[in-house]
Every structure is written in C-alpha cells, then in structure tokens.
Amino acid sequence: VEPKTFLEFQAFNGDNKGTETFTILRDGQTLTVEVTPTYNKETDSYMFGISAKAGEQVKINILNCWYYGLVEMQVITSMTVQALLNLVRGKGLNQLSGPVGIYQATATYASLGFGAYMMLVAQISLNVGIFNLLPLPVLDGGQVVITVLEWITKRQFNEKLKTAIMIICWLLLISVMIFATWNDVSKLFIK
C-alpha cells in the first residue's frame, strides 16, 4: 500500500489490523519501520498512532482556487474509490454510514463553520456522482454499459432479462441502505 497523502493513510489506517512495514523519508534519509496498530474502542477502528504535522496555510484567491479545488477533488475521488474497493473486499463495513450518519456529520461540520460545512456538501455531491457511475443497471453507469453493449452487439437485450437484473440490483442497493442505517443506529444505541 502506498498512501500518498495523510488522508489516504488515515483511510488505510482504520481498516488494518496486522503489522505493516512502512518506508519513511525523513530528513533525506530512508527508514524502514514495522508498526502494529492498536484497537481504539472510541472510533471502533485500528490506529497506528501516527499524526500529521500542521500543514502550511495557503492563501486561496480567485486565480489559484481552481487548482486547489481540483487537487481536493482528486483526493476525495481517490479516497471514495478506495473505500468502495474496500467495501467490495469486505473491509470497513462497520464504517459504512447512511442517512443517520450523514445527518450526524452534517451537524458536526456545521458546528465547525461555513467552510467546513461547504466542504462536506462538496464531498457528498462528489461521492453521489461517483456512486451513480458504478456499472449497476439501476444507476447511470449501468445504463451507459448496457447502451454500449447493445451498440457493440447491434441488438437490444431481452426486456425480461433487463428487468430481472434491475430488480436484483435494486434489492442489493436497498439491502446496503438498510445495512448502513443499521450501522448508524447501532452506533447510537450500542456502545
């Protein structure tokens, strides 16, 4: 695993239970260290106990805001794709959140100020867009795949087959939503 940013490291950190070997560049020297995370009951995740140093504050203006916005979008997209891959692998399922978790995050970010709140809104919007591009037939990404396959084969797929696949995908998505909501509610009442 090669986390390139501290945010990517944090995402990797929470799901990892085993000893990891890290190669660190410090003061021009390369160090190799083995670290075993410890379980944190409060966050229900494993932690290496590594923190980021305070970053340099950059003045953002109308000229450079586009660049920093694209950089942030790339980081969020990368983390979202990594999280989706981890969910497919069965990692981080306990961190999956639904509407209740989104409500809690919204309240937390709103208390941090307008900038933090808008960052959360941007992150949720980007995540919804990425999720919508997944190749599931009930989502736009799936419709694109079906259209391309029908264009390549030059024939329409059987409507009954398409309907059956759509129903299965809807059931899968509803199951994930119920599971995510259960995760949220259980975090509230089961400590």
C-alpha positions as CSV (number, residue, x, y, z in Angstrom):
1,V,0.0,0.0,0.0
2,E,1.3,3.4,-0.9
3,P,-0.7,6.1,0.7
4,K,0.4,9.4,-0.9
5,T,-1.5,11.8,1.3
6,F,-2.2,11.8,5.0
7,L,-5.9,11.4,4.2
8,E,-5.2,8.2,2.2
9,F,-3.1,6.9,5.2
10,Q,-6.0,7.6,7.6
11,A,-8.3,5.5,5.3
12,F,-5.8,2.7,5.2
13,N,-5.1,3.0,9.0
14,G,-8.7,2.4,10.1
15,D,-9.1,-1.0,8.3
16,N,-5.7,-2.5,9.0
17,K,-5.3,-5.0,11.9
18,G,-1.9,-6.5,11.1
19,T,1.7,-5.4,11.4
20,E,2.8,-3.3,8.4
21,T,6.2,-2.3,7.2
22,F,6.5,1.4,6.3
23,T,9.2,3.1,4.3
24,I,9.6,6.6,5.6
25,L,11.5,9.5,4.1
26,R,12.8,11.7,6.9
27,D,15.3,14.5,6.6
28,G,16.6,13.0,3.3
29,Q,17.1,9.5,4.8
30,T,15.0,6.4,4.1
31,L,13.9,4.5,7.2
32,T,12.0,1.2,7.3
33,V,9.8,0.5,10.4
34,E,7.4,-2.1,11.4
35,V,4.2,-0.9,13.1
36,T,1.3,-2.8,14.7
37,P,-1.9,-0.8,15.1
38,T,-3.9,-0.9,18.4
39,Y,-7.6,-1.1,18.6
40,N,-9.5,2.1,19.6
41,K,-12.9,1.4,21.2
42,E,-14.0,5.0,20.8
43,T,-13.6,5.0,17.0
44,D,-14.1,1.3,16.5
45,S,-11.0,1.1,14.4
46,Y,-7.3,0.2,14.5
47,M,-4.8,3.0,14.7
48,F,-1.1,3.3,14.2
49,G,-0.7,6.3,16.4
50,I,0.8,8.5,13.7
51,S,-0.3,12.0,13.2
52,A,0.3,14.6,10.6
53,K,2.3,17.7,11.3
54,A,0.5,21.0,10.9
55,G,0.2,21.9,7.2
56,E,1.2,25.1,5.6
57,Q,-1.7,27.5,5.2
58,V,-2.1,28.7,1.6
59,K,-3.9,31.9,0.7
60,I,-6.6,30.9,-1.8
61,N,-7.7,33.5,-4.3
62,I,-9.7,33.6,-7.5
63,L,-6.7,32.6,-9.5
64,N,-5.5,29.6,-7.6
65,C,-8.8,28.3,-6.2
66,W,-9.4,26.2,-9.3
67,Y,-6.1,24.4,-8.9
68,Y,-6.7,23.7,-5.2
69,G,-10.3,22.7,-5.9
70,L,-9.2,20.1,-8.5
71,V,-6.5,18.8,-6.1
72,E,-9.1,18.4,-3.3
73,M,-11.5,16.8,-5.8
74,Q,-8.8,14.3,-6.8
75,V,-8.1,13.4,-3.2
76,I,-11.8,12.9,-2.4
77,T,-12.3,10.8,-5.5
78,S,-9.3,8.6,-4.8
79,M,-10.5,8.1,-1.2
80,T,-14.0,7.3,-2.4
81,V,-12.8,4.8,-5.0
82,Q,-10.5,3.2,-2.3
83,A,-13.4,3.0,0.1
84,L,-15.7,1.3,-2.5
85,L,-13.0,-1.2,-3.3
86,N,-12.5,-1.9,0.4
87,L,-16.3,-2.4,0.8
88,V,-16.3,-4.9,-2.1
89,R,-13.4,-6.7,-0.3
90,G,-15.4,-6.7,2.9
91,K,-13.2,-4.2,4.7
92,G,-14.6,-1.2,6.6
93,L,-18.2,-2.5,6.6
94,N,-18.5,-1.3,10.2
95,Q,-17.7,2.3,9.0
96,L,-20.4,2.3,6.3
97,S,-22.9,5.1,7.1
98,G,-26.4,6.0,5.8
99,P,-28.8,8.9,6.4
100,V,-28.3,9.0,10.1
101,G,-24.5,9.2,9.8
102,I,-24.8,11.9,7.1
103,Y,-27.1,13.8,9.5
104,Q,-24.5,13.5,12.3
105,A,-21.6,14.5,10.0
106,T,-23.6,17.5,8.8
107,A,-24.3,18.7,12.4
108,T,-20.6,18.3,13.2
109,Y,-19.3,20.1,10.1
110,A,-21.9,22.9,10.5
111,S,-20.6,23.5,14.0
112,L,-17.1,23.9,12.6
113,G,-18.1,26.8,10.4
114,F,-19.4,27.6,6.9
115,G,-16.2,26.5,5.1
116,A,-16.1,23.0,6.7
117,Y,-19.9,22.6,6.0
118,M,-19.4,23.5,2.3
119,M,-16.5,21.1,2.1
120,L,-18.8,18.3,3.4
121,V,-21.5,19.3,0.9
122,A,-18.9,19.1,-1.9
123,Q,-17.7,15.8,-0.7
124,I,-21.2,14.3,-0.5
125,S,-22.0,15.7,-4.0
126,L,-18.9,14.2,-5.5
127,N,-19.5,10.8,-3.7
128,V,-23.1,10.7,-5.1
129,G,-21.7,11.4,-8.6
130,I,-19.1,8.7,-8.3
131,F,-21.6,6.2,-6.9
132,N,-24.0,7.0,-9.7
133,L,-21.3,6.0,-12.2
134,L,-21.0,2.4,-10.8
135,P,-21.9,-0.1,-13.5
136,L,-25.1,-1.3,-11.9
137,P,-28.0,-1.3,-14.3
138,V,-30.2,0.8,-11.9
139,L,-27.6,3.6,-11.9
140,D,-26.4,5.8,-14.8
141,G,-23.1,4.0,-15.1
142,G,-25.0,0.7,-15.7
143,Q,-27.2,2.3,-18.3
144,V,-24.1,3.5,-20.1
145,V,-22.7,0.0,-20.0
146,I,-26.0,-1.5,-21.3
147,T,-26.2,1.1,-24.1
148,V,-22.6,0.5,-25.2
149,L,-23.0,-3.3,-25.1
150,E,-26.2,-3.0,-27.2
151,W,-24.4,-0.7,-29.6
152,I,-21.5,-3.1,-29.9
153,T,-23.7,-6.2,-30.4
154,K,-26.2,-4.2,-32.6
155,R,-29.2,-5.7,-30.8
156,Q,-31.4,-4.9,-27.9
157,F,-31.2,-7.1,-24.7
158,N,-34.2,-9.1,-23.7
159,E,-36.5,-6.8,-21.7
160,K,-37.4,-9.5,-19.2
161,L,-33.7,-10.2,-18.5
162,K,-33.0,-6.4,-18.1
163,T,-36.0,-6.1,-15.7
164,A,-34.8,-9.1,-13.6
165,I,-31.3,-7.7,-13.4
166,M,-32.7,-4.3,-12.4
167,I,-34.8,-5.8,-9.6
168,I,-31.8,-7.7,-8.3
169,C,-29.7,-4.6,-8.3
170,W,-32.5,-2.6,-6.5
171,L,-32.7,-5.3,-3.9
172,L,-28.9,-5.2,-3.5
173,L,-28.9,-1.4,-3.1
174,I,-31.8,-1.4,-0.7
175,S,-30.0,-4.1,1.4
176,V,-26.9,-1.9,1.5
177,M,-29.0,1.1,2.6
178,I,-30.7,-0.9,5.3
179,F,-27.3,-2.2,6.5
180,A,-25.8,1.3,6.5
181,T,-28.8,2.6,8.5
182,W,-28.4,-0.3,10.9
183,N,-24.7,0.6,11.4
184,D,-25.7,4.2,12.2
185,V,-28.4,3.3,14.6
186,S,-26.3,0.7,16.4
187,K,-23.5,3.2,16.9
188,L,-26.0,5.5,18.6
189,F,-27.5,2.9,20.9
190,I,-25.0,0.1,21.2
191,K,-21.7,1.3,22.6
